[in-house]
Amino acid sequence: MSSYLDTAAGRRIAYQRTAGQGPGVVFLGGFKSDMTGTKALHLQDWASRRGRAFLRFDYSGHGDSSGLFEEGSIGDWFEDARGAIKALTEGPQVLVGSSMGGWISLLIARSMPQRVAGLVTIAAAPDFTERGFWAGFSEAQRQAVMRDGRIEIPSQYDPRPYVITRRLIEDGRRHQVLGQSLPLPFPVRMLQGTADVDVPMQWALDLLDHAQGSDLRLTLVKGANHSFSTPECLDLLTQAIETLPLRDQNARL
């Protein structure tokens, strides 16, 4: 059963929290996904068995949270995540960001690094509104989204098309992380499948090259796709969390 957090922006965020020892783990899901996905549930089960604190939630316009998906933007979802972490967790957290959640986690790391004990990303997709959607649009599609405020594109994950709005594109540009300094002063483990057709392997290499930190590692899994949800991939995910050389585990902020 979900609980709800009312944010300063007037959005109601659905969440589920598991009590346990710190540092807690926070799962940040992907674009148009929710907190009932395979990776989120696997991590909740893992946290319960390990006695680790765990938080999963739905961004506004996703899952059980308030709002309409097509009215949201990267900035909104970043604010949702930051609000949830501030209100629902204590001390430094291990952020686990999947796809768009990888971008959101990098924004969190940039805005409040003191609340990040470590970072694990799965097919991180920083700046994907520009590098993916906009770069992949035809000139006609670009004109249409700027003129009409929205276009629809097919999705392989949903029978309904994705609605891509002008606001999503323009707000995404304001929240890019690859065009400026990106210090990550904590252990970072990046996981990426080589058969991912949604987030190219090159993006993972670009992020590894761009980010600054003394303990950044990228693991490429040959043949793994974007879902990264096979038993082997899920085991690799929990291993990445368990083996992070965490600091200040009992810190309270």
Secondary structure, 3 states (H helix, E strand, C coil): CCEEEECCCCCEEEEEEECCEEEEEEEECCCCCCCCCHHHHHHHHHHHHHCEEEEEECCCCCCCCCCCHHHCCHHHHHHHHHHHHHHHCCCCEEEEEECHHHHHHHHHHHHCHHHEEEEEEECCCCCHHHHHHHHHCCHHHHHHHHHHCEEEECCCCCCCCEEEEHHHHHHHHHCCCCCCCCECCCCEEEEEECCCCCCCHHHHHHHHHHCECCCEEEEEECCCCCCCCCHHHHHHHHHHHHCCCCCCCCCCC
